[in-house]
Amino acid sequence: MSDIINITCCLLTIGFGLFGFLAPRYTAAALDLETGQSTMGLSELRASVGGLFVVAGAGAILIGHPVSFVMVGVAFVGAALGRAVSLVLDKPPVAKVLLFGGIEAALAAALIGANASAVF
């Protein structure tokens, strides 16, 4: 069962990352981000919201060790934590934060939960 959870979560990670990697303008709009006078914002989206997630998900699948899946889960813990802090400090649109943060928290829980007994 953990194999199904791991592969599914990592494929979702890759899929979400592909939006940032291949469609940074769409991703910027979905996240209420705006680009400035340069295209550096698009470069940042392709890197941090795109390529990082694509390679993390693909790398975990290729490595195939429970620790690799836990590390992707830990990265999602960081993302969800950032959203929780943002709720308090930044007052962003609650519905979007709960949606994106909920997805991140669910992926974190699934990946860490499915592999915890093999790692800890």
Residue frames as qw, qx, qy, qz and C-alpha x, y, z in Angstrom:
[[0.000, 0.883, 0.469, 0.000, 0.00, 0.00, 0.00],
 [0.314, -0.763, 0.087, 0.559, 2.85, 2.42, 0.77],
 [0.408, -0.029, 0.582, 0.703, 4.11, 2.02, -2.82],
 [0.131, 0.680, 0.622, 0.366, 0.78, 3.25, -4.18],
 [0.239, -0.916, -0.230, 0.226, 0.75, 6.19, -1.77],
 [0.463, -0.521, 0.296, 0.653, 4.36, 7.10, -2.56],
 [0.342, 0.172, 0.626, 0.680, 3.96, 6.97, -6.32],
 [0.027, 0.790, 0.572, 0.218, 0.62, 8.79, -6.29],
 [0.298, -0.882, -0.124, 0.345, 1.90, 11.58, -4.05],
 [0.423, -0.417, 0.406, 0.695, 5.08, 11.99, -6.08],
 [0.285, 0.398, 0.659, 0.571, 3.17, 12.02, -9.36],
 [0.084, -0.907, -0.413, -0.022, 0.95, 14.75, -7.91],
 [0.414, -0.721, 0.123, 0.542, 4.08, 16.62, -6.84],
 [0.400, -0.044, 0.576, 0.711, 5.46, 16.35, -10.36],
 [0.149, 0.653, 0.648, 0.363, 2.12, 17.40, -11.84],
 [0.190, -0.930, -0.240, 0.203, 1.82, 20.47, -9.63],
 [0.450, -0.552, 0.306, 0.632, 5.44, 21.32, -10.39],
 [0.429, 0.265, 0.621, 0.601, 4.84, 21.10, -14.13],
 [0.071, 0.901, 0.418, 0.087, 2.39, 23.99, -13.87],
 [0.285, -0.889, 0.120, 0.337, 5.08, 26.25, -12.43],
 [0.543, -0.291, 0.567, 0.547, 7.73, 24.86, -14.76],
 [0.323, 0.271, 0.696, 0.581, 5.81, 25.03, -18.03],
 [0.063, -0.731, -0.483, -0.478, 3.08, 27.59, -17.31],
 [0.375, -0.187, -0.441, 0.793, 4.52, 30.17, -14.91],
 [0.183, -0.178, -0.102, -0.961, 2.07, 32.89, -15.99],
 [0.642, -0.378, -0.527, -0.408, -0.89, 30.63, -15.21],
 [0.647, -0.285, -0.573, 0.415, 0.72, 29.67, -11.90],
 [0.182, 0.030, -0.227, 0.956, 1.34, 33.32, -11.05],
 [0.409, -0.295, -0.255, -0.825, -2.31, 34.13, -11.70],
 [0.718, -0.353, -0.584, -0.137, -3.51, 31.18, -9.63],
 [0.619, -0.302, -0.456, 0.564, -1.30, 32.26, -6.73],
 [0.069, -0.969, -0.236, 0.011, -2.19, 35.97, -7.04],
 [0.572, -0.425, 0.217, 0.667, 1.41, 36.82, -7.95],
 [0.424, 0.895, 0.077, -0.114, 2.38, 39.62, -10.30],
 [0.763, 0.103, 0.131, 0.624, 5.44, 39.94, -12.48],
 [0.179, -0.790, -0.019, 0.586, 7.39, 43.18, -12.47],
 [0.356, 0.820, -0.240, -0.379, 9.31, 44.95, -15.19],
 [0.134, 0.491, -0.839, -0.193, 11.63, 41.99, -15.71],
 [0.839, -0.012, -0.419, -0.348, 10.90, 38.33, -16.25],
 [0.136, 0.373, -0.816, 0.420, 12.82, 37.30, -13.12],
 [0.602, -0.095, 0.471, -0.638, 9.53, 36.42, -11.42],
 [0.891, 0.266, -0.167, -0.327, 8.77, 33.90, -14.16],
 [0.513, 0.454, -0.696, 0.215, 12.26, 32.46, -13.72],
 [0.210, -0.303, 0.714, -0.595, 11.66, 32.12, -9.98],
 [0.799, 0.058, 0.229, -0.552, 8.34, 30.35, -10.57],
 [0.820, 0.373, -0.415, -0.125, 9.92, 27.93, -13.03],
 [0.348, 0.421, -0.742, 0.390, 12.66, 27.20, -10.49],
 [0.128, -0.182, 0.731, -0.645, 11.06, 27.16, -7.05],
 [0.666, 0.155, 0.377, -0.624, 7.45, 26.27, -7.85],
 [0.809, 0.439, -0.219, -0.322, 8.26, 24.23, -10.92],
 [0.616, 0.472, -0.622, 0.100, 11.57, 22.49, -11.37],
 [0.137, -0.402, 0.747, -0.512, 12.15, 21.93, -7.66],
 [0.720, 0.000, 0.456, -0.524, 8.88, 20.00, -7.30],
 [0.840, 0.412, -0.255, -0.245, 9.27, 18.10, -10.57],
 [0.483, 0.485, -0.694, 0.224, 12.75, 16.89, -9.67],
 [0.320, -0.326, 0.696, -0.554, 11.91, 16.19, -6.01],
 [0.834, 0.100, 0.276, -0.466, 8.98, 13.97, -7.00],
 [0.822, 0.463, -0.321, -0.084, 10.86, 12.27, -9.83],
 [0.214, 0.563, -0.725, 0.335, 13.98, 11.84, -7.71],
 [0.539, -0.247, 0.628, -0.504, 12.04, 10.17, -4.92],
 [0.914, 0.246, 0.097, -0.306, 10.45, 7.76, -7.39],
 [0.672, 0.570, -0.465, 0.086, 13.81, 6.98, -9.01],
 [0.006, -0.499, 0.751, -0.433, 15.60, 6.51, -5.68],
 [0.723, -0.201, -0.563, -0.345, 12.69, 4.51, -4.34],
 [0.420, -0.043, -0.730, 0.537, 13.92, 4.48, -0.74],
 [0.306, -0.750, -0.585, 0.038, 11.50, 5.37, 2.06],
 [0.376, -0.527, -0.124, 0.752, 13.79, 8.21, 3.18],
 [0.144, 0.069, 0.425, 0.891, 13.42, 9.88, -0.22],
 [0.237, -0.591, -0.637, -0.434, 9.64, 9.86, 0.12],
 [0.444, -0.687, -0.426, 0.387, 9.83, 11.16, 3.68],
 [0.339, -0.283, 0.080, 0.894, 12.01, 14.05, 2.51],
 [0.065, -0.354, -0.518, -0.776, 9.42, 15.07, -0.08],
 [0.425, -0.681, -0.591, -0.077, 6.87, 14.90, 2.73],
 [0.473, -0.523, -0.237, 0.668, 9.09, 17.05, 4.95],
 [0.173, 0.054, 0.290, 0.940, 9.32, 19.64, 2.17],
 [0.275, -0.546, -0.571, -0.548, 5.52, 19.73, 2.11],
 [0.492, -0.635, -0.479, 0.352, 5.51, 20.20, 5.90],
 [0.343, -0.273, 0.009, 0.899, 7.61, 23.31, 5.32],
 [0.057, -0.279, -0.480, -0.830, 5.22, 24.60, 2.67],
 [0.423, -0.632, -0.613, -0.214, 2.17, 23.99, 4.87],
 [0.500, -0.532, -0.342, 0.592, 3.91, 25.63, 7.82],
 [0.213, -0.040, 0.185, 0.959, 4.70, 28.65, 5.69],
 [0.237, -0.469, -0.551, -0.649, 1.04, 28.93, 4.76],
 [0.510, -0.640, -0.557, 0.141, -0.02, 28.67, 8.41],
 [0.406, -0.388, -0.140, 0.815, 2.36, 31.47, 9.38],
 [0.057, 0.170, 0.396, 0.901, 1.09, 33.50, 6.44],
 [0.312, -0.634, -0.651, -0.278, -2.48, 33.15, 7.69],
 [0.478, -0.683, -0.364, 0.415, -1.46, 34.84, 10.91],
 [0.384, -0.454, 0.091, 0.798, 0.96, 37.44, 9.61],
 [0.113, -0.061, 0.506, 0.853, -0.18, 38.28, 6.09],
 [0.458, 0.432, 0.490, -0.603, -3.95, 37.77, 6.11],
 [0.084, 0.159, -0.727, -0.663, -4.09, 36.20, 2.61],
 [0.690, -0.044, -0.269, -0.671, -7.31, 34.90, 1.04],
 [0.544, -0.311, 0.697, -0.349, -8.28, 32.19, 3.52],
 [0.902, 0.266, 0.212, -0.267, -9.95, 29.89, 1.01],
 [0.669, 0.633, -0.384, 0.060, -6.85, 29.73, -1.21],
 [0.040, -0.598, 0.725, -0.338, -4.52, 29.22, 1.73],
 [0.700, -0.145, 0.587, -0.380, -6.70, 26.44, 3.12],
 [0.892, 0.417, 0.011, -0.174, -6.92, 24.76, -0.29],
 [0.569, 0.636, -0.484, 0.196, -3.22, 24.90, -1.13],
 [0.175, -0.538, 0.694, -0.446, -2.12, 24.37, 2.47],
 [0.829, -0.077, 0.391, -0.393, -4.54, 21.48, 2.84],
 [0.879, 0.437, -0.188, -0.023, -3.10, 19.78, -0.23],
 [0.318, 0.639, -0.605, 0.353, 0.42, 20.31, 1.08],
 [0.452, -0.408, 0.623, -0.492, -0.49, 19.02, 4.55],
 [0.928, 0.098, 0.197, -0.302, -2.25, 15.98, 3.08],
 [0.767, 0.519, -0.359, 0.120, 0.73, 15.12, 0.88],
 [0.030, 0.608, -0.655, 0.448, 3.07, 15.58, 3.86],
 [0.670, -0.259, 0.517, -0.466, 0.96, 13.34, 6.09],
 [0.947, 0.258, 0.015, -0.191, 0.59, 10.67, 3.41],
 [0.645, 0.574, -0.455, 0.219, 4.28, 10.52, 2.50],
 [0.067, -0.526, 0.684, -0.501, 5.58, 10.66, 6.06],
 [0.746, -0.168, 0.407, -0.500, 2.88, 8.33, 7.37],
 [0.936, 0.295, -0.109, -0.160, 3.41, 5.73, 4.65],
 [0.702, 0.464, -0.428, 0.328, 7.15, 5.60, 5.27],
 [0.337, -0.758, 0.360, -0.428, 7.59, 6.41, 8.96],
 [0.904, -0.329, 0.258, -0.091, 7.94, 2.81, 10.12],
 [0.890, 0.306, 0.020, 0.337, 10.70, 2.16, 7.58],
 [0.362, 0.691, -0.185, 0.597, 12.63, 5.32, 8.45],
 [0.263, -0.666, 0.351, -0.603, 12.17, 6.05, 12.15]]
